């Protein structure tokens, strides 16, 4: 048997069964309580004498490790400290994170995790996650089994191939850190027990020439593999997960634009799967838009929406908004006409190259024949804003400053409360800053950003800036899927998550955020989980019927505390 296992009781509490003894206990993060082991536990587990004499409470441990965290010199050092702590005592790590979530979220997740990924091979000290190499496809099944978690218990697998990491692109094997970071948020926000989730990196090589020429690089030193060999590798991974962990939702993370939509479309009707960059981003942005439109007293079908950066994330947002309009009786063609998407070649339009998922949003030559253009033959953002007079502009372009003063002022001339969302990460790539947007719109803009920004004081009002953080959606979605053991993740379940977040953030106070803050993340995740589970049951996608949503979701949310120990 494995050296430990967590047994979940009917009331949601856990018992830790430990077969390990001696130093193995202290080097297994999910078994190690450190100085909190009682004297009897120390004797029973043969660790008496391997720890300092005094027995500490978890609260005393927290005080010490939080002080250590605060003493670190910069954000990257704090990230490494937390990473090391997670490798030592996982329960204490999750307790620290959950009690200081607002402060630590930017460390374990965006933006700091991006810096950590860029330097992964330099600070690496202990493997965390499952590393699957395309050079060894036969190793997929043994590696998944070697993690040692019971097949029926695993509810979630976060997997990345690291091609589209957080706006910094191809980061090779270092992308495993984003999978680990996501799972940390799943646990802190939604109480997904760490023994029920796996982080996986699909190492298919890298096109990052700096990594390939770095002698310390830890990944497969080969150009990124594509085509049939890549697809076969993905397919083998999915089939292995279905066989070994049949109840797990596969969460795809930071795949490149050429693969993200394609993989999701390939498997979404066959397995329980979810792409956070497409569906999670879409849900949280849609939540912010719904909140803003409701403040205006308007309807979605009356909006003119520009998506600057109509790639994986941008089109995902548009698709979900179209779905919502269609669900409310708007013809699909009418809904599509509300959107103007811009890619690397400008406005999506007939006659230019584009990906299949962009084609529904392409404009005809007749529609733009009479437009006033700065340069004939090119249709850029300024041209679209001038001719369309949008009410909503969404930035997923990673082009810093793209929402310039002339563009924003022109937009503000035609609507009382322009909805402006510079969503690109990290902060240095944001299309505009909230301070500038409020200045250029005389405080009238409704704003959501991708990275966290401090509140802005403009005239007599303090504006709390909504962060369209996927963490408002994906933890609760994963919890809801696990609670009802859904067999699929439908578009309507994603939309239910967005609606749940929008309702929490529906304040009309001047300057109020369009979205709930990170300090409310656990409560938001519970609401999202209930909405998702209810929708899954309504659609016949749930294999477990929940009679009391509130109680059953609450009981599933693990509280990071040392469990009862059963020595075996």
C-alpha positions in Angstrom: 0.0 0.0 0.0 1.0 3.7 -0.3 2.8 5.2 2.7 -0.3 7.3 3.5 -3.9 8.0 2.4 -6.5 10.5 3.2 -10.0 9.1 4.0 -12.9 11.5 3.6 -15.8 11.0 6.0 -19.5 11.7 5.3 -19.3 15.0 7.2 -16.4 16.2 5.0 -13.7 15.6 7.7 -10.5 13.7 6.8 -8.5 11.0 8.5 -4.9 10.5 7.6 -3.7 6.9 7.6 0.0 6.7 7.8 2.0 3.6 7.1 5.3 5.5 6.8 7.8 5.7 9.7 10.7 7.8 10.7 12.2 10.4 8.3 9.8 9.3 5.5 7.0 10.9 7.5 8.8 14.3 7.7 9.8 14.3 4.0 6.2 13.6 2.8 4.5 17.0 2.6 1.0 15.7 3.0 2.0 13.7 6.1 4.3 16.1 7.7 2.9 18.3 10.6 6.3 19.3 11.7 6.5 20.5 15.3 2.7 20.1 15.6 3.0 16.3 15.9 1.8 15.3 19.4 4.2 13.4 21.7 2.2 10.2 21.2 2.2 10.6 17.4 6.0 11.1 17.5 6.4 7.8 19.3 4.0 5.9 17.1 5.5 7.2 13.9 9.1 6.7 15.1 10.0 10.4 14.8 10.5 11.1 18.4 13.9 12.8 18.6 13.8 14.0 15.0 11.9 17.2 16.0 12.6 19.9 18.6 11.0 19.0 21.9 8.2 21.5 22.2 4.8 20.7 20.6 3.4 23.7 18.7 -0.2 24.4 17.6 -0.8 25.2 13.9 -1.6 28.8 15.0 1.9 29.1 16.5 3.4 27.6 13.4 1.5 30.1 11.2 2.8 33.1 13.2 6.4 31.9 12.6 6.1 31.1 8.9 4.2 34.3 8.1 7.0 36.4 9.7 9.5 34.4 7.6 7.4 35.1 4.5 7.3 38.8 5.2 11.1 39.0 5.7 11.8 37.8 2.2 13.4 40.5 0.0 11.1 40.5 -3.0 8.2 38.8 -4.6 10.2 36.1 -6.4 11.9 35.2 -3.1 8.5 35.0 -1.4 7.4 32.7 -4.2 10.4 30.4 -3.7 9.8 30.5 0.1 6.2 29.4 -0.3 7.1 26.8 -2.8 9.7 25.3 -0.4 7.2 25.4 2.4 4.6 23.5 0.3 7.3 20.9 -0.3 7.8 20.6 3.4 4.4 20.8 5.0 1.5 21.0 2.7 -1.3 21.5 5.2 0.5 24.4 6.8 1.2 26.0 3.4 -2.5 25.9 2.5 -3.5 27.3 5.8 -1.1 30.2 5.4 -2.3 30.8 1.9 -6.0 30.7 2.8 -5.6 33.1 5.8 -3.6 35.6 3.7 -5.2 34.9 0.3 -5.5 38.5 -0.9 -1.8 39.2 -0.1 -0.4 36.0 -1.4 -2.5 35.4 -4.5 -0.3 37.7 -6.6 2.7 35.6 -5.4 1.5 32.0 -6.0 -0.5 33.1 -9.1 -0.3 35.9 -11.6 1.9 38.0 -11.8 4.8 36.6 -9.8 4.4 33.0 -11.0 5.3 34.3 -14.4 8.7 35.4 -13.2 9.2 32.1 -11.4 8.4 30.1 -14.5 10.9 32.2 -16.6 13.7 31.2 -14.1 12.4 27.7 -13.2 15.6 25.8 -14.1 17.6 28.1 -11.9 15.6 27.9 -8.7 14.4 24.3 -9.1 15.2 22.2 -6.0 12.5 19.4 -5.7 10.1 17.9 -8.3 6.4 18.8 -7.8 4.0 17.5 -10.4 4.1 14.9 -13.1 6.5 15.4 -16.0 5.4 13.6 -19.2 7.8 13.8 -22.1 6.9 13.4 -25.8 10.2 11.6 -26.1 8.8 8.9 -23.8 5.1 8.4 -24.6 5.2 4.9 -23.2 5.9 6.5 -19.8 2.6 8.3 -19.6 0.6 5.6 -17.8 3.4 4.6 -15.4 4.1 8.2 -14.4 0.4 8.9 -13.7 0.2 5.8 -11.6 3.4 6.6 -9.7 2.0 9.6 -8.0 0.3 7.1 -5.7 -3.2 8.7 -5.3 -6.2 6.3 -5.3 -7.9 6.3 -8.7 -11.4 7.0 -7.4 -10.3 9.9 -5.3 -8.7 12.2 -7.9 -11.1 14.9 -8.9 -8.9 17.3 -10.8 -5.9 17.3 -13.1 -4.4 20.6 -14.2 -2.2 20.1 -17.3 -0.2 22.5 -19.5 2.1 22.2 -22.5 3.6 25.6 -21.5 3.3 27.3 -25.0 1.2 30.2 -23.9 2.2 31.0 -20.4 0.6 34.2 -19.0 1.5 36.5 -21.8 5.2 35.5 -21.7 4.9 32.7 -24.2 6.7 29.4 -24.6 8.4 28.5 -21.3 9.0 24.7 -21.8 9.1 22.5 -18.8 8.9 25.4 -16.4 5.2 25.7 -17.1 4.7 23.0 -14.5 4.7 25.9 -12.0 1.5 27.3 -13.4 -0.2 23.9 -12.9 1.0 23.8 -9.3 -0.1 27.4 -8.7 -3.5 26.8 -10.1 -4.0 23.8 -7.8 -2.9 26.0 -4.8 -5.8 28.4 -5.7 -8.2 25.5 -6.2 -7.4 24.4 -2.6 -7.4 27.9 -1.0 -10.5 29.1 -2.7 -12.7 26.1 -3.1 -11.3 23.6 -0.6 -10.3 21.0 -3.1 -8.1 18.6 -1.0 -4.5 18.5 -2.3 -4.6 14.7 -2.3 -7.4 14.8 -4.9 -5.6 16.9 -7.5 -2.6 16.4 -9.8 -0.4 19.0 -11.6 0.9 17.8 -15.0 3.3 19.2 -17.6 3.4 17.8 -21.1 7.0 18.4 -22.2 6.8 18.5 -26.0 9.9 20.6 -26.4 10.2 24.4 -26.7 10.7 27.0 -29.4 12.2 29.3 -26.8 15.7 29.6 -28.2 17.1 31.0 -24.9 16.0 27.9 -23.1 17.3 25.6 -25.7 20.7 27.2 -25.4 20.7 27.3 -21.6 22.8 24.4 -20.3 20.8 24.4 -17.0 17.4 23.9 -18.8 15.7 20.9 -17.4 13.2 20.0 -20.1 13.3 18.1 -23.4 16.0 20.0 -25.4 14.2 19.9 -28.8 12.1 22.3 -30.9 8.4 22.1 -30.0 6.8 19.1 -31.6 3.7 19.7 -33.6 1.3 17.9 -36.0 0.4 14.2 -35.8 3.0 13.2 -33.2 1.7 16.0 -30.9 -1.9 15.0 -31.4 -1.1 11.4 -30.7 0.6 12.3 -27.5 -2.3 14.4 -26.3 -4.7 11.6 -27.2 -2.7 9.0 -25.3 -2.6 11.3 -22.2 -6.4 11.8 -22.3 -7.0 8.1 -22.6 -4.6 7.3 -19.8 -6.4 9.8 -17.5 -9.8 8.3 -18.4 -8.5 4.8 -17.5 -6.5 5.7 -14.4 -8.5 8.6 -12.9 -12.0 8.2 -14.4 -13.7 10.8 -12.2 -11.1 13.6 -12.8 -11.9 16.8 -14.7 -9.0 17.7 -17.0 -8.2 21.4 -16.7 -6.2 22.6 -19.8 -3.9 25.5 -18.9 -1.8 27.9 -21.1 -1.9 26.0 -24.4 -0.9 28.0 -27.5 -3.7 29.6 -29.6 -3.2 27.0 -32.4 -4.0 24.1 -30.0 -6.2 25.4 -27.2 -9.5 25.7 -29.1 -8.7 22.6 -31.2 -8.0 20.4 -28.1 -11.1 21.7 -26.3 -13.3 21.1 -29.3 -11.8 17.6 -29.8 -12.5 16.3 -26.3 -15.3 18.5 -24.7 -18.1 16.1 -25.8 -16.1 13.0 -24.8 -14.6 13.7 -21.4 -15.1 16.1 -18.5 -12.7 18.9 -19.6 -12.3 22.6 -19.2 -9.9 25.2 -20.7 -9.3 28.0 -18.2 -7.8 30.4 -20.8 -10.9 30.1 -23.0 -13.8 29.3 -20.7 -12.5 30.6 -17.3 -11.4 33.9 -18.8 -14.6 34.2 -20.7 -16.7 33.5 -17.6 -15.1 36.1 -15.4 -15.0 38.8 -18.1 -18.6 38.1 -18.9 -19.4 38.4 -15.2 -17.8 41.9 -15.2 -19.6 42.9 -18.4 -23.0 41.7 -17.0 -22.4 43.6 -13.9 -21.5 46.8 -15.8 -24.5 46.5 -18.3 -26.9 46.0 -15.4 -25.6 49.2 -13.7 -26.4 51.0 -17.0 -29.9 49.5 -17.1 -29.1 48.3 -20.6 -29.4 45.0 -22.5 -26.5 42.9 -23.9 -28.0 42.8 -27.4 -27.8 46.6 -27.6 -24.0 46.7 -27.0 -21.3 47.2 -29.7 -18.3 45.2 -28.5 -14.8 45.5 -29.8 -12.4 42.6 -28.9 -8.8 43.8 -29.4 -6.8 40.6 -29.4 -9.3 38.1 -30.9 -7.3 35.0 -30.1 -8.0 32.2 -27.6 -9.1 34.3 -24.7 -10.8 37.1 -26.7 -12.9 34.8 -28.9 -13.7 32.7 -25.8 -15.3 35.8 -24.2 -17.2 36.6 -27.4 -18.5 33.0 -27.7 -19.8 33.0 -24.1 -21.6 36.4 -24.6 -23.1 35.1 -27.8 -24.3 32.0 -25.9 -25.9 34.1 -23.3 -27.8 36.2 -25.9 -28.9 33.1 -27.8 -30.2 31.6 -24.5 -32.3 34.7 -24.1 -33.9 34.4 -27.5 -31.6 36.5 -29.6 -30.9 34.9 -33.1 -27.2 33.7 -33.3 -26.5 35.9 -36.4 -27.8 38.9 -34.6 -25.7 38.2 -31.6 -22.5 37.7 -33.7 -23.1 41.1 -35.3 -22.5 42.8 -31.9 -18.8 41.9 -32.1 -15.8 43.4 -33.9 -12.7 41.3 -33.4 -9.2 42.4 -34.1 -6.2 40.0 -34.6 -2.7 40.5 -35.8 -4.0 41.6 -39.2 -6.5 44.1 -37.9 -10.2 43.6 -38.0 -11.4 40.1 -38.7 -12.8 40.4 -42.2 -13.2 38.6 -45.4 -10.0 38.1 -47.4 -7.5 37.9 -44.6 -6.0 34.7 -43.0 -7.6 33.7 -39.7 -8.1 30.6 -37.6 -11.3 28.6 -37.8 -12.6 29.7 -34.4 -12.3 33.4 -35.5 -14.3 33.0 -38.8 -17.8 33.5 -37.3 -16.8 37.0 -36.3 -15.4 38.0 -39.7 -17.0 41.1 -41.3 -18.0 41.2 -44.9 -16.4 43.7 -47.4 -19.8 45.3 -47.8 -20.1 46.1 -44.1 -16.9 48.1 -44.0 -16.9 49.5 -47.6 -17.9 53.0 -46.4 -15.7 53.2 -43.4 -13.4 56.1 -42.8 -9.9 54.5 -42.5 -6.6 56.1 -41.6 -4.8 53.9 -44.2 -6.8 52.3 -47.1 -6.6 48.5 -46.9 -5.9 48.4 -43.2 -8.5 48.3 -40.5 -6.9 48.9 -37.1 -8.2 49.6 -33.6 -8.6 53.4 -34.1 -10.5 52.8 -37.3 -12.9 50.4 -35.6 -13.6 52.7 -32.7 -14.2 55.7 -35.0 -16.6 53.8 -37.2 -18.3 51.5 -34.8 -18.6 53.8 -31.8 -18.4 50.9 -29.3 -19.9 50.7 -25.9 -17.6 48.0 -24.7 -13.9 47.5 -25.6 -12.0 44.4 -24.4 -8.2 44.1 -24.5 -6.6 40.7 -24.8 -3.8 41.8 -27.1 -0.8 42.0 -24.8 -0.1 45.4 -26.5 0.8 47.9 -23.8 -0.9 51.2 -24.2 -3.2 50.1 -27.1 -6.1 51.9 -25.5 -4.6 55.3 -26.1 -6.0 58.6 -25.0 -7.5 59.5 -28.5 -9.2 56.1 -28.8 -10.6 56.3 -25.3 -11.8 59.9 -25.5 -13.5 59.1 -28.9 -15.2 56.1 -27.4 -16.4 58.2 -24.4 -18.0 60.8 -26.7 -20.7 58.3 -27.7 -21.7 56.5 -24.5 -22.3 57.7 -20.9 -20.5 54.9 -19.3 -18.0 53.2 -21.6 -17.0 49.7 -20.4 -13.3 49.3 -20.9 -11.3 46.2 -20.0 -7.6 46.1 -20.4 -7.1 42.5 -19.5 -3.6 41.6 -20.8 -1.1 40.2 -18.2 1.4 40.9 -16.8 0.8 44.5 -15.7 3.4 45.9 -18.1 1.4 44.6 -21.0 -2.0 46.2 -20.0 -3.7 48.1 -22.8 -4.2 51.1 -20.4 -4.1 51.9 -16.7 -7.2 52.6 -14.7 -5.9 56.0 -13.7 -5.6 57.1 -17.3 -9.0 55.6 -18.2 -10.8 57.5 -15.5 -9.0 60.7 -16.4 -9.9 60.4 -20.1 -13.5 59.6 -19.4 -14.1 62.1 -16.6 -14.6 59.2 -14.2 -17.4 57.6 -16.2 -15.7 54.4 -17.3 -16.6 51.0 -15.9 -13.3 49.2 -15.7 -12.0 45.7 -15.2 -8.3 44.7 -15.6 -6.4 41.5 -15.9 -3.8 42.3 -13.2 -4.4 43.8 -9.8 -4.4 47.6 -9.5 -4.7 49.8 -6.5 -7.9 51.9 -6.0 -7.9 55.2 -7.9 -9.0 58.5 -6.4 -10.6 60.7 -9.0 -12.2 64.0 -8.0 -14.4 63.1 -5.0 -14.7 59.3 -5.6 -12.5 56.4 -4.9 -12.8 53.7 -7.6 -12.1 50.1 -6.7 -10.7 48.5 -9.8 -12.2 45.1 -10.6 -9.6 42.4 -11.4 -11.0 39.9 -13.9 -9.2 37.1 -12.2 -10.0 33.6 -13.3 -9.7 32.6 -9.7 -13.2 33.9 -9.2 -14.5 31.1 -11.5 -12.3 28.0 -11.9 -12.1 26.9 -8.3 -15.8 27.0 -7.8 -16.4 25.3 -11.2 -14.0 22.5 -10.2 -15.8 22.1 -6.9 -19.2 22.0 -8.5 -18.1 19.4 -11.0 -16.6 17.3 -8.3 -19.6 17.6 -5.9 -22.1 16.2 -8.5 -19.4 14.2 -10.3 -20.4 15.7 -13.7 -19.5 13.8 -16.8 -19.0 17.0 -18.9 -18.5 20.7 -18.6 -21.2 22.4 -20.8 -21.3 26.0 -22.0 -24.4 26.5 -19.9 -22.4 25.4 -16.8 -19.7 28.0 -17.7 -22.4 30.6 -18.1 -24.0 29.6 -14.8 -20.6 30.3 -13.1 -20.4 33.7 -14.8 -23.9 34.6 -13.6 -23.1 33.6 -10.1 -20.1 35.8 -10.0 -22.0 38.8 -11.5 -24.6 38.5 -8.8 -22.0 38.7 -6.0 -20.5 41.8 -7.7 -23.7 43.6 -8.4 -23.2 46.8 -6.4 -24.4 50.2 -7.7 -22.3 52.3 -5.3 -20.3 55.0 -7.1 -16.8 53.6 -7.6 -17.7 50.1 -6.6 -15.9 47.2 -8.2 -17.7 45.3 -11.0 -16.5 42.1 -9.4 -16.1 40.7 -5.9 -12.7 41.0 -4.3 -10.2 38.2 -3.6 -11.0 38.6 0.1 -14.4 37.0 -0.7 -13.0 34.3 -2.8 -14.1 31.3 -0.7 -17.7 32.5 -0.5 -17.7 33.2 -4.2 -16.4 29.8 -5.0 -19.1 28.2 -3.0 -21.8 30.1 -4.9 -20.2 29.2 -8.2 -20.0 25.6 -7.2 -23.7 25.5 -6.3 -24.7 27.2 -9.6 -22.5 24.8 -11.7 -23.7 21.7 -9.9 -27.4 22.7 -10.2 -26.9 23.4 -13.9 -25.2 20.0 -14.4 -28.1 18.3 -12.7 -30.6 20.2 -14.8 -28.9 19.1 -17.9 -28.6 15.5 -16.9 -24.8 15.7 -16.7 -24.5 14.9 -13.0 -24.0 11.3 -11.7 -24.7 12.3 -8.1 -27.9 14.2 -7.2 -27.4 16.7 -4.5 -30.4 17.2 -2.3 -29.1 20.0 -0.2 -26.7 22.1 -2.3 -25.6 24.5 0.4 -24.7 21.8 3.0 -23.1 19.3 0.5 -21.0 22.0 -1.1 -20.0 23.3 2.3 -18.9 19.9 3.5 -16.8 19.4 0.4 -14.7 22.5 1.1 -11.6 21.3 3.0 -10.4 23.5 5.8 -6.6 23.3 6.1 -6.1 21.9 9.5 -4.2 18.8 10.8 -6.5 15.8 10.6 -7.0 12.9 12.9 -4.1 10.5 12.5 -4.5 6.7 12.2 -1.2 4.9 12.4 -1.3 1.7 10.3 
